[in-house]
Every structure is written in structure tokens, then in C-alpha cells.
């Protein structure tokens, strides 16, 4: 089933201006002067309409009507309740809002009523998670069709997801069908930034880029793990700077292994999400792969499956699990860099949980080899983690601006804006 964009916009608009009673919480029609549920007078200051771009997810079960006809009504109700609960969990985990359940379908919004800068990306991740959860819950007995509509924003997410070519799908009330792209999977690549369709230009950051290049060369020459942190407000070009470095690294001989992960601003149980992206990319794992595939490729290092959210700890004490987990990551990366240098990019570290920051610092102090860890973050990282990188071999951090040279927090000598040279 597919939801037309005009219908979705109407749904978001209606949801946005619907007032609720301050006494009982019931919805109040637009022109009502009293609450139809409790009779309380309606406040005079109605919420003003606000136009914003949102992403709508609509999902319905395939074959549920036939299943309901062959099952006991109470069993069908229990089945639907499990479906509703599971889908609501995945939607809310990704930061979405469940708007309504209709029969065997669910509609949710991302970016409304609360604005989200990455609402399209969240919706796509939620759609994939909903399909995985349904397969786990019902052992493949039921299928889920999901439509995601967000205008041109989906095109901008092409670097983070794999889509099939556009094709027309049948939709009720649309004689010509609806042109859509089938979402295949999420990719472990740098999150796309900026505005699609514009030519890229790299201006005024040559000195910062050279400092990053020198940090890499020093890592290779000394064969020691090193940390470089790039601090700056949203949109100033942290990822753009790293992309330029990525192109330079591709010309190195030997060419370093490059891996990327990023921290999420939403969800639960995502403490190691950034490293799970790194691990999936390195092992060639898809999000749709069952746990058995991941465990087979991690043979001998099954404890690393904790990064992927798999429960492999057994009856071990939590402190023992932490120690084995950290040691396993240090051993894994040491083995990787024994063959050739590695550059590990962790984006949006200001959203990282303490467990991930602890692990990164432990790895930097344990890995023997040419490992350069580059972290991008907003300035609030140093407020949340004043001692960030204190246990690492080198710490470099500074505020991104165009001010004259100065000595930012974390550096012992003056340096250029944006990137401090490792000590």
C-alpha cells in the first residue's frame, strides 16, 4: 500500500493544528469552544499553523485479511497487538511519532511535530528495522509493505542507502501509478552532507588539510596509534575536510584501509553504533544478514558481536564482558594494521555515549601499529567529556572559526583553527 504525498501533507497539516484539551487531553475540533469530552472551555490562544518538511512512513501487513479469516478472532487480536507494539518500538527508537494505527497498518511521521535535521534518514532506517523486527517476531509468516514519502530529501540520502532504479507502482486513486525507488539496504558510508546538485569546492582549508596529512604521515612513520579531533559547529565543513583527506589517502602507497562510522543522536541500545558500521563494512555484512552469518565471520572473536547488538556474553560478569570486549577490539585492530595503515573516522562524537568514548581511548592506548583515529564533533563534546583523549597518545582539538591563531583547549601551543597537531 502506498500513501500519496498530497495525502501525507494533509495528514501532517491536520496533525499539526489539532488542539488538545488542557484538562483531559482529548482532541478538540478546529471550531469548538468547549471540549466535546469533558466540557472544559477551550483556550483562546490556538496553536498557529507552521509549514515544515516531514517524512511520512506508512506500513501495512500483507495477507493479514486471509490470516484473520483462518484464525480465531482472539488470536488475531493478540497478533495485531504484538505487531502494533513492535512497530511502535522501532519507530520511536528512531525518533519518529506514531500517528495512528488503522486495521493492520501504521502511519508515522519523522520531522513533525518536532523538526529533525535528518528525518528522511531516520525514516529509512526505521523502515528497515521494522521489516527485520517483523521477521524475528513472526518467523517469516507475515510480510510488511512500507511506503516512505519525503519529497526530494530521499534523493539526498542516496549516499547512505542503496536504492533500485525508479519504477511505477500501483496505488489506489493514482491511474498513472506512483514513481518510487525500492530501498535495498543501508550502506556503511559517510553520511551525505550539503546540498545535492551543487558543484563541490574546497576553499581556504589547505593548512588544516595539510595538518591532517602530516598527522597521518607521523602515524605511519612512528607506527603508533594517534587521535585527531576536529571540532566545529554544525555545517562548517568538518566532513568536507575529511572527504578531501580521503581523496589524498587514496593516492598513498601503500593505500591505507579507510573505515567510517558515525554516532546517532537517537535510539536506545546504540552505544556502539559507530563501530558496528565499521565492523559491518570490514566484514561485508548487510543489515539483513542473520546473526549466524555475523558469528561465522567473527569466528574466534565472537565477543565482538556485542558491537552488532547480539547477546553473546552468556553468564559472564558485566565487568569481565567489558574487559574482554575492549581487549578483543584492540586485538582486532592490531591485526588489521599489521598488514597496512588504517584510518578510522568516527563522526558526530558529541552524540557518543560514554561506553564508546571509553573504548576508543582504550584502543588508542593498546593498539600497536599505524592507526589514525579521526573524530568529528561539535564544541559541546569538551563540555560533556572535558578529559576527552587524555589517555590517548595524542589529543588534538580546537574550535573551528576564522579567528587569528590562538591556543584552544587541549593544546599546549598555538595552532591553526580547526585542527591541532598531535603532540
N, C-alpha and C positions, 0 to 999 in steps of 0.2 A: 504494500500500500504506500502511496506517495502523497505527500502534503504539498499543495501548490504554494508558491511564495506569497501570493496575494492573501491566501487563507491564513498563512503563518503570520504575516504582518498584521492582519486583522486580529488574530489571537493575541499577539503581543500588545497591540494597542488597547484592546479591551481589558487585558490583564493589568495594564499599566494604570488605567484611570478608574478601575473599580475600587470604590472606597469600602472600608470595613468599619463595623460598629466598634466604638471605643469601649462599650460595656460588655458585649457578648462575643465580639469577633466575627459576627456573621457579615456576609457581603451585602452591600446596600446598593440598590439600583441608582442610576445616574440622577434621576429627578426626585428621588424620595426625600421627604422631610423628616420621616421617622423610620427607625429600624423596623423592618417587617417581622423580625423575630422577637425582640424584647420590647419594642415600642419606645426606646430611648430617642430623644431628638438628635438629629444629625448635625454635626458641627458645620458652621458656615464656611470654614476655610477648606474647600475641597482641594485635593492634590491637582496641580497643574499638569497638563499633558507635556510629555517630553519625548522627543524623537531620538532614537538611538539604534545603532545596528546591533542585531542579535542573531544568534544561531538557534534554530529550532530542530529538535530531534523527534521523529515520530517512528514508533516501532510497534509492530503487531505480530502475533503468533500465526504461524502457517498451519492450517489443518486443525485448529482448535475446535471449530464447529463440529467436524466429524468426530473428534475425540469426545466432545461433550455428549454427543448422541449415543456413544457406545459405553459411557461410563456412568456410574452412579452420580446424581447431582451433588451430593455432599463431597464426594471425592473430587469432582470438577472444581467445586468452590475452594477446597483446600489447595488444589493445584494452582489455581489462579492467584490465591493469596501468596503462595510461595513465589510465583512469578512476579507479582507486584513488589513484594519485599526485596527480591534480588535486584530487580531493575532500578528500584529507588535507591538502593545502596550504591550501585555503580554510578548512577547519575550524580548523586550528592557527593560521592567521593571525588568526582572530577570538578566539583564546584557548580553544578547545574541545579536547576529548580524544577521539580516535578510539578507540572501544571494540572494535569488531570489523567485519570485512567478511564478509558471508555471500553467496556467489554473486555476484549483480550488485547487492547492496545494501550500504549502510554505515550504521552506527549510531554516534552521537557524543553526548557529554554536555558540557553547559556548567554550571558551578557544582558539579561533583563530579569528582574528589575535592577539588579546591581551590575554596573558596567564592568567588563573584563577585557583586558587588552588582548588576550589570546583565546577568546571564546570559541572561535572556529576549531582551533587545535584541541581544546578540551573536549568539544563535542565529538570529534572524530575518535579521540582516544576512548571516550565513554562508549561510543558505538561498538568499537572492537571489544571492549571489556564486557559489554552486555552480551555479545554473542558467545564469548568464552564462558561467561558465568552460566548462561542458559545450557550450554553443552555439558558443563560439570553438574548442573542441578538435575537435569532430566536424562542424562546419558544418551544424548542424541535423539531422543524420541520426538522432540519438538524442534522446529526451526523458527528463526526470527528474521523478519524483514524490517530493515531500518532505512528511513529516508532522512537525510541531513540537508537542510537548506539554509544558506547564509550569503547568497549573492556572490559577488566576486571575491570574497575573502577566502573561499575554499581554494581558488587558484593560487593565492599567495602561500598556501600551506604545502604546495607541491614538493618543496624540498624536504619536508619532514614525513611525507606519506607517499605511497605508491598507488597511483590510480590507473584504471584501464582507460582506453580511448572513449570519448563521448559517444553516447548512443541514446536513442529514444526509447523510453519505457512507457508502457501503457499506464494511464492514470484516469480515474473517473472524472468526467467532466472536461477532459482535455482531448479533443478529437485528434490533434496532431501529436499527442503524447508529450512527455516531458524529457528534455535533454538532460542526461545525468552522467556522471562518471562513477563506476564501481570502485569502492575503496578496497584495495587489496591488502595492505598491511602498513604498519608504521615502520619507518626507517630510522636507523641509528646514525643520523647525520646532524650537522649543525642546524639549529633551528633557523628558518629563514627570517631575515630582518629586512627592514627598509620597505620601499615601495616598488612593486613589480613593474616592469616595463620601462624603467628609467636606466640610463647608462650609468655604470659604476665608475666612480672617480676616487682616487686616493690622493688627497692633497694635505700637505702640512704635517704629516706624521712620520716623515722619513727618519728622524732622530729616534723616535720611540721604537720604530720597526728595527732599526739597527741595534738598539739595546736588547731587544728580544733575540735577534740573531746572535749577538755576542753571548747572551746567556746560554743559547743552545750550543754554540761552539765550545764554551767553557765546560758545559756538562759532558760533552763528548771527549774533550781533552783530558779532563780530570777523572772521567768515569765515576762520577758521583751524582747521586740524586739531588735535584735542585727544584726550588719552588719560586715561581714568579706570580705575583698577584697584580692584576690590572683593576684599579678602582675608578669608577666614574658613574655619573647619573645615567638614568635610562636614556638611550638614544644618542649618546655622544660618540659612539663608534667603537666600542670595545671589541665587539665581534668582527667588525670590519677590519680592525687592525690584525686580529688573529688570522683572518682569511688571507691577508697579504702574506703573513708569515707562513701559512700553509703552502702557498704557491712557491715561496723560496725554498722551503724544506723539500719540496718535490724535485728540486734541482740538485740536491745534495747527493754525494756519493761516499758511503752508501746512503740510500734514501731511508730516513727514519720511519719507523712504524708510527702512524698517527691514529689516535683513537679519541673519540669525543663522547662526553656525557653531560647532561645538564640536570640541575636540581629543579624540582617542581614547587610551585607556590601553593599547591592544593593537594588534597587527598590524604589518606591515612595509610600507614604501613609503607611509605615510600622513602624511608630514610636513606636507603642505598640505591635509589632510582638511577642516579647518575652513573654509578659503577655497574649497574645492571645493563645499561645501554652499552657501556664499554665491553662487558663480558659477552653480551649477545652478538655484538659486531665482530669480536675476535673469534668467537666460536661458530659464527654463521648461523645463529639461532633466530628463528622467527617467533613473534609473539604467539602465533598459533600452534607452535610446536608443543607437544605434550611433555610433561615432566620427565618421562623416561628418556627422551632424546637428550635433554639437557644433562641428566645424570650420566648418560653414556659418554657424552663428550667431556664430562668433568671427571672421568674415571680416575680414581686416586686422589682427587681433590673435591670430593662431594660436599665438603663443608662450605665451598664457595657458592653452592646452590642457595644458601641463605640470601645471597645478593639478589636472586631472582624471586624471592618470596616463597621458596619451597621449605617445608619443615623437615630438616634433616638433622636436627640437633638431638633428637631422641631424649634420653633421660639425663643428659649432661647438665651440670650446674651452669646457670647463666654466665658466671664469670669464666668458667672453663670454655664455654662456647665462644665468648668474646675473644679470649686469648688464642684459641685455635683458628678462629676466623681471621683475625689480624695476621697471624703467622702465615696462614695459607695465602693471603693476598700478597704478603711480602715475598714469599717463595715463588708465587706465580709470576709476579712482575720481574723478579730477579732472573728467572728462567727466560722470560721474553727478551730482556735487554742483554742477555748473554750472547745473543745472535747479532743484534743490531740495535742502535739507539731507538728510544721511544719517546714521543711527545704526547702527553696526556692532557687534554683540555677538559676542564670542568667548568661549565658555565653557570652563572647565576648562583654563586656560592653563598650570597646573602640569604638565600632561602634554604640552605642546607641545615640539616639537624645536627646536633652535637655528635651523634654517633659517626656520621660521615666525616666530619672535620677531624675527629679523633683518629679515625682510620687513615686518613690522608697523611696526617702528621706522623703516625706510626710507620707507615710505609716509607715516607721520606727518610726516616732515621734508620731504616732497616735494609732497604734495597741496596745492593752492591752492583753498580753499573750505571750506564748513561741513561738516566730517566729525568726528563724535564716535565714537571707538572705546571701547567698554566691555569690559573684560576681567574675568572672574571667575576666582578661583584660590584655592587653599589656601595657607597661610603658607609652605610649603616652596618656593614659587616664588622667594622672595627669597634662599633658600639656594642654589638652583640657578642663579639669574640675579641676582646682587647688584646689577648695574647696570641692571636692567630699566627701560626707558623713559628712560635717561639722554640718549639722542639725540633724544627727542621734545620737542615744545614744552612739554608739561606732564606731570608724573608725579604720580599720587596713589595712595597705597597705605597700608593700615593693617590691624591685626588687628581682627577682629570680636569684640567682647565687650561686657560691660555695665560695664566699669570706668570710673572717672572720666576726664575729659578728660586727654589726655597727648599727647606728641609722638612718633608712631610713626616707624619707619624710612621715609625717603623724603620726609618733610615738614619744612618749615623753621619751622613754627609749630604750636601746639596746635590740635587739631580734634576733631570728634566721632568716635566709634568708627565703624568700617566703611568710611567714605568720606572721603577727604581732598579738600578743594577744590583744583582745579588752580591752580598758581601763576600 
